[in-house]
């Protein structure tokens, strides 16, 4: 029984570390998305393009690491790209 207890404790420590790491990555993505939407609302195409690239990179990284599901990443990227394209057509 002692080995099971120690392995359970280790598993708990590992899951706690992963939870904190995943939370940090998700928070960074949310901040980046907010930055992108703010630049689109301000009709600043250069800032929007830069933040779009940054956000897509963060999304791809999170999708590759399994923090977000690949379809979630694809959906978010698609929506952001469509929003960016509407900004381009307006100008």
TIVO-2410 file (N, C-alpha, C; in nm, 3 decimals):
# residues 91
REC num residu      c1      c2      c3 atome chaine
REC   1      X   0.081  -0.119   0.000     N      A
REC   1      X   0.000   0.000   0.000    CA      A
REC   1      X   0.086   0.127   0.000     C      A
REC   2      X   0.204   0.116   0.057     N      A
REC   2      X   0.290   0.235   0.066    CA      A
REC   2      X   0.335   0.283  -0.072     C      A
REC   3      X   0.360   0.187  -0.164     N      A
REC   3      X   0.405   0.230  -0.297    CA      A
REC   3      X   0.292   0.300  -0.371     C      A
REC   4      X   0.170   0.253  -0.354     N      A
REC   4      X   0.059   0.318  -0.421    CA      A
REC   4      X   0.040   0.459  -0.367     C      A
REC   5      X   0.059   0.475  -0.239     N      A
REC   5      X   0.041   0.607  -0.181    CA      A
REC   5      X   0.146   0.704  -0.235     C      A
REC   6      X   0.272   0.660  -0.241     N      A
REC   6      X   0.375   0.750  -0.289    CA      A
REC   6      X   0.358   0.781  -0.438     C      A
REC   7      X   0.313   0.683  -0.515     N      A
REC   7      X   0.292   0.709  -0.657    CA      A
REC   7      X   0.173   0.804  -0.677     C      A
REC   8      X   0.074   0.792  -0.591     N      A
REC   8      X  -0.041   0.883  -0.600    CA      A
REC   8      X   0.002   1.025  -0.564     C      A
REC   9      X   0.089   1.037  -0.467     N      A
REC   9      X   0.139   1.169  -0.429    CA      A
REC   9      X   0.220   1.230  -0.542     C      A
REC  10      X   0.303   1.149  -0.606     N      A
REC  10      X   0.382   1.199  -0.717    CA      A
REC  10      X   0.291   1.241  -0.833     C      A
REC  11      X   0.191   1.159  -0.863     N      A
REC  11      X   0.097   1.192  -0.969    CA      A
REC  11      X   0.026   1.323  -0.939     C      A
REC  12      X  -0.008   1.344  -0.813     N      A
REC  12      X  -0.074   1.468  -0.773    CA      A
REC  12      X   0.019   1.588  -0.793     C      A
REC  13      X   0.145   1.573  -0.755     N      A
REC  13      X   0.243   1.681  -0.775    CA      A
REC  13      X   0.257   1.713  -0.923     C      A
REC  14      X   0.267   1.610  -1.006     N      A
REC  14      X   0.282   1.630  -1.150    CA      A
REC  14      X   0.161   1.700  -1.211     C      A
REC  15      X   0.043   1.656  -1.170     N      A
REC  15      X  -0.078   1.716  -1.227    CA      A
REC  15      X  -0.091   1.861  -1.182     C      A
REC  16      X  -0.048   1.892  -1.062     N      A
REC  16      X  -0.053   2.030  -1.013    CA      A
REC  16      X   0.042   2.119  -1.093     C      A
REC  17      X   0.162   2.070  -1.123     N      A
REC  17      X   0.258   2.145  -1.204    CA      A
REC  17      X   0.203   2.169  -1.346     C      A
REC  18      X   0.143   2.066  -1.403     N      A
REC  18      X   0.086   2.078  -1.537    CA      A
REC  18      X  -0.031   2.176  -1.539     C      A
REC  19      X  -0.113   2.171  -1.435     N      A
REC  19      X  -0.228   2.261  -1.427    CA      A
REC  19      X  -0.182   2.407  -1.426     C      A
REC  20      X  -0.080   2.435  -1.348     N      A
REC  20      X  -0.028   2.572  -1.339    CA      A
REC  20      X   0.032   2.615  -1.473     C      A
REC  21      X   0.106   2.525  -1.538     N      A
REC  21      X   0.167   2.556  -1.667    CA      A
REC  21      X   0.060   2.580  -1.773     C      A
REC  22      X  -0.044   2.494  -1.774     N      A
REC  22      X  -0.151   2.509  -1.872    CA      A
REC  22      X  -0.230   2.638  -1.847     C      A
REC  23      X  -0.251   2.670  -1.721     N      A
REC  23      X  -0.324   2.792  -1.686    CA      A
REC  23      X  -0.249   2.914  -1.736     C      A
REC  24      X  -0.117   2.913  -1.722     N      A
REC  24      X  -0.034   3.024  -1.768    CA      A
REC  24      X  -0.044   3.040  -1.919     C      A
REC  25      X  -0.038   2.929  -1.991     N      A
REC  25      X  -0.044   2.934  -2.137    CA      A
REC  25      X  -0.181   2.983  -2.184     C      A
REC  26      X  -0.288   2.935  -2.121     N      A
REC  26      X  -0.422   2.978  -2.159    CA      A
REC  26      X  -0.442   3.126  -2.131     C      A
REC  27      X  -0.388   3.172  -2.020     N      A
REC  27      X  -0.400   3.314  -1.985    CA      A
REC  27      X  -0.326   3.401  -2.086     C      A
REC  28      X  -0.210   3.357  -2.129     N      A
REC  28      X  -0.133   3.432  -2.229    CA      A
REC  28      X  -0.209   3.438  -2.361     C      A
REC  29      X  -0.276   3.330  -2.397     N      A
REC  29      X  -0.354   3.327  -2.521    CA      A
REC  29      X  -0.471   3.425  -2.510     C      A
REC  30      X  -0.541   3.422  -2.398     N      A
REC  30      X  -0.655   3.512  -2.380    CA      A
REC  30      X  -0.611   3.658  -2.387     C      A
REC  31      X  -0.499   3.690  -2.326     N      A
REC  31      X  -0.447   3.827  -2.329    CA      A
REC  31      X  -0.414   3.868  -2.472     C      A
REC  32      X  -0.353   3.778  -2.545     N      A
REC  32      X  -0.315   3.805  -2.683    CA      A
REC  32      X  -0.438   3.826  -2.771     C      A
REC  33      X  -0.543   3.747  -2.748     N      A
REC  33      X  -0.666   3.761  -2.825    CA      A
REC  33      X  -0.732   3.896  -2.795     C      A
REC  34      X  -0.733   3.934  -2.669     N      A
REC  34      X  -0.790   4.064  -2.631    CA      A
REC  34      X  -0.714   4.178  -2.697     C      A
REC  35      X  -0.583   4.166  -2.701     N      A
REC  35      X  -0.499   4.267  -2.766    CA      A
REC  35      X  -0.533   4.276  -2.914     C      A
REC  36      X  -0.552   4.161  -2.977     N      A
REC  36      X  -0.587   4.158  -3.119    CA      A
REC  36      X  -0.723   4.223  -3.145     C      A
REC  37      X  -0.823   4.185  -3.067     N      A
REC  37      X  -0.957   4.241  -3.088    CA      A
REC  37      X  -0.960   4.392  -3.062     C      A
REC  38      X  -0.882   4.437  -2.965     N      A
REC  38      X  -0.875   4.580  -2.939    CA      A
REC  38      X  -0.815   4.655  -3.057     C      A
REC  39      X  -0.711   4.599  -3.116     N      A
REC  39      X  -0.649   4.666  -3.232    CA      A
REC  39      X  -0.740   4.664  -3.354     C      A
REC  40      X  -0.822   4.559  -3.367     N      A
REC  40      X  -0.917   4.553  -3.478    CA      A
REC  40      X  -1.027   4.657  -3.457     C      A
REC  41      X  -1.075   4.671  -3.334     N      A
REC  41      X  -1.178   4.771  -3.305    CA      A
REC  41      X  -1.127   4.913  -3.326     C      A
REC  42      X  -0.998   4.934  -3.301     N      A
REC  42      X  -0.938   5.064  -3.325    CA      A
REC  42      X  -0.900   5.085  -3.471     C      A
REC  43      X  -0.924   4.983  -3.553     N      A
REC  43      X  -0.894   4.986  -3.697    CA      A
REC  43      X  -0.746   5.012  -3.725     C      A
REC  44      X  -0.661   4.954  -3.640     N      A
REC  44      X  -0.516   4.966  -3.657    CA      A
REC  44      X  -0.467   4.836  -3.722     C      A
REC  45      X  -0.453   4.837  -3.854     N      A
REC  45      X  -0.421   4.716  -3.929    CA      A
REC  45      X  -0.282   4.661  -3.897     C      A
REC  46      X  -0.185   4.751  -3.879     N      A
REC  46      X  -0.049   4.704  -3.851    CA      A
REC  46      X  -0.041   4.634  -3.716     C      A
REC  47      X  -0.100   4.695  -3.614     N      A
REC  47      X  -0.099   4.634  -3.481    CA      A
REC  47      X  -0.181   4.506  -3.480     C      A
REC  48      X  -0.290   4.505  -3.555     N      A
REC  48      X  -0.374   4.384  -3.561    CA      A
REC  48      X  -0.299   4.270  -3.627     C      A
REC  49      X  -0.226   4.300  -3.733     N      A
REC  49      X  -0.151   4.195  -3.802    CA      A
REC  49      X  -0.042   4.138  -3.712     C      A
REC  50      X   0.028   4.225  -3.640     N      A
REC  50      X   0.133   4.179  -3.549    CA      A
REC  50      X   0.077   4.094  -3.436     C      A
REC  51      X  -0.033   4.138  -3.378     N      A
REC  51      X  -0.092   4.061  -3.268    CA      A
REC  51      X  -0.157   3.933  -3.319     C      A
REC  52      X  -0.206   3.935  -3.444     N      A
REC  52      X  -0.262   3.812  -3.502    CA      A
REC  52      X  -0.153   3.706  -3.517     C      A
REC  53      X  -0.037   3.747  -3.567     N      A
REC  53      X   0.075   3.652  -3.581    CA      A
REC  53      X   0.116   3.595  -3.445     C      A
REC  54      X   0.126   3.682  -3.347     N      A
REC  54      X   0.166   3.640  -3.212    CA      A
REC  54      X   0.063   3.542  -3.154     C      A
REC  55      X  -0.065   3.573  -3.171     N      A
REC  55      X  -0.170   3.488  -3.117    CA      A
REC  55      X  -0.173   3.353  -3.187     C      A
REC  56      X  -0.158   3.352  -3.317     N      A
REC  56      X  -0.158   3.226  -3.390    CA      A
REC  56      X  -0.041   3.138  -3.347     C      A
REC  57      X   0.073   3.200  -3.324     N      A
REC  57      X   0.189   3.124  -3.278    CA      A
REC  57      X   0.161   3.062  -3.141     C      A
REC  58      X   0.102   3.139  -3.051     N      A
REC  58      X   0.070   3.086  -2.918    CA      A
REC  58      X  -0.034   2.976  -2.926     C      A
REC  59      X  -0.133   2.993  -3.013     N      A
REC  59      X  -0.237   2.891  -3.029    CA      A
REC  59      X  -0.177   2.761  -3.084     C      A
REC  60      X  -0.092   2.772  -3.185     N      A
REC  60      X  -0.030   2.653  -3.242    CA      A
REC  60      X   0.056   2.580  -3.139     C      A
REC  61      X   0.128   2.656  -3.059     N      A
REC  61      X   0.211   2.596  -2.954    CA      A
REC  61      X   0.124   2.521  -2.854     C      A
REC  62      X   0.015   2.585  -2.811     N      A
REC  62      X  -0.075   2.523  -2.714    CA      A
REC  62      X  -0.141   2.399  -2.774     C      A
REC  63      X  -0.176   2.405  -2.901     N      A
REC  63      X  -0.236   2.289  -2.966    CA      A
REC  63      X  -0.138   2.174  -2.979     C      A
REC  64      X  -0.015   2.205  -3.007     N      A
REC  64      X   0.088   2.101  -3.019    CA      A
REC  64      X   0.120   2.034  -2.888     C      A
REC  65      X   0.111   2.110  -2.780     N      A
REC  65      X   0.141   2.055  -2.648    CA      A
REC  65      X   0.021   1.987  -2.583     C      A
REC  66      X  -0.095   1.998  -2.647     N      A
REC  66      X  -0.214   1.934  -2.592    CA      A
REC  66      X  -0.285   2.018  -2.488     C      A
REC  67      X  -0.249   2.144  -2.476     N      A
REC  67      X  -0.316   2.232  -2.381    CA      A
REC  67      X  -0.456   2.264  -2.432     C      A
REC  68      X  -0.467   2.288  -2.562     N      A
REC  68      X  -0.595   2.308  -2.628    CA      A
REC  68      X  -0.611   2.201  -2.735     C      A
REC  69      X  -0.735   2.163  -2.761     N      A
REC  69      X  -0.762   2.065  -2.865    CA      A
REC  69      X  -0.733   2.128  -3.002     C      A
REC  70      X  -0.690   2.045  -3.096     N      A
REC  70      X  -0.651   2.098  -3.227    CA      A
REC  70      X  -0.768   2.163  -3.300     C      A
REC  71      X  -0.890   2.112  -3.282     N      A
REC  71      X  -1.006   2.174  -3.347    CA      A
REC  71      X  -1.040   2.309  -3.283     C      A
REC  72      X  -1.017   2.322  -3.155     N      A
REC  72      X  -1.038   2.449  -3.086    CA      A
REC  72      X  -0.940   2.552  -3.140     C      A
REC  73      X  -0.817   2.511  -3.158     N      A
REC  73      X  -0.715   2.600  -3.213    CA      A
REC  73      X  -0.754   2.644  -3.354     C      A
REC  74      X  -0.796   2.550  -3.436     N      A
REC  74      X  -0.834   2.580  -3.574    CA      A
REC  74      X  -0.953   2.676  -3.577     C      A
REC  75      X  -1.050   2.654  -3.490     N      A
REC  75      X  -1.169   2.739  -3.486    CA      A
REC  75      X  -1.132   2.882  -3.446     C      A
REC  76      X  -1.050   2.897  -3.343     N      A
REC  76      X  -1.009   3.029  -3.297    CA      A
REC  76      X  -0.928   3.103  -3.403     C      A
REC  77      X  -0.837   3.031  -3.468     N      A
REC  77      X  -0.755   3.092  -3.573    CA      A
REC  77      X  -0.843   3.138  -3.690     C      A
REC  78      X  -0.939   3.056  -3.727     N      A
REC  78      X  -1.027   3.088  -3.838    CA      A
REC  78      X  -1.109   3.212  -3.809     C      A
REC  79      X  -1.164   3.220  -3.690     N      A
REC  79      X  -1.246   3.335  -3.652    CA      A
REC  79      X  -1.163   3.463  -3.648     C      A
REC  80      X  -1.043   3.452  -3.597     N      A
REC  80      X  -0.958   3.571  -3.589    CA      A
REC  80      X  -0.915   3.615  -3.730     C      A
REC  81      X  -0.886   3.520  -3.816     N      A
REC  81      X  -0.846   3.554  -3.953    CA      A
REC  81      X  -0.961   3.621  -4.028     C      A
REC  82      X  -1.084   3.571  -4.008     N      A
REC  82      X  -1.200   3.633  -4.071    CA      A
REC  82      X  -1.219   3.776  -4.022     C      A
REC  83      X  -1.201   3.797  -3.892     N      A
REC  83      X  -1.213   3.930  -3.835    CA      A
REC  83      X  -1.107   4.025  -3.893     C      A
REC  84      X  -0.987   3.972  -3.907     N      A
REC  84      X  -0.878   4.051  -3.966    CA      A
REC  84      X  -0.908   4.085  -4.112     C      A
REC  85      X  -0.963   3.990  -4.186     N      A
REC  85      X  -0.995   4.012  -4.327    CA      A
REC  85      X  -1.103   4.118  -4.343     C      A
REC  86      X  -1.199   4.124  -4.251     N      A
REC  86      X  -1.300   4.229  -4.259    CA      A
REC  86      X  -1.237   4.366  -4.239     C      A
REC  87      X  -1.135   4.371  -4.155     N      A
REC  87      X  -1.063   4.498  -4.134    CA      A
REC  87      X  -0.993   4.540  -4.262     C      A
REC  88      X  -0.934   4.444  -4.333     N      A
REC  88      X  -0.862   4.473  -4.459    CA      A
REC  88      X  -0.959   4.521  -4.568     C      A
REC  89      X  -1.078   4.461  -4.576     N      A
REC  89      X  -1.172   4.498  -4.682    CA      A
REC  89      X  -1.233   4.636  -4.657     C      A
REC  90      X  -1.246   4.675  -4.531     N      A
REC  90      X  -1.300   4.806  -4.498    CA      A
REC  90      X  -1.206   4.917  -4.543     C      A
REC  91      X  -1.078   4.893  -4.533     N      A
REC  91      X  -0.980   4.997  -4.569    CA      A
REC  91      X  -0.955   5.006  -4.714     C      A
***
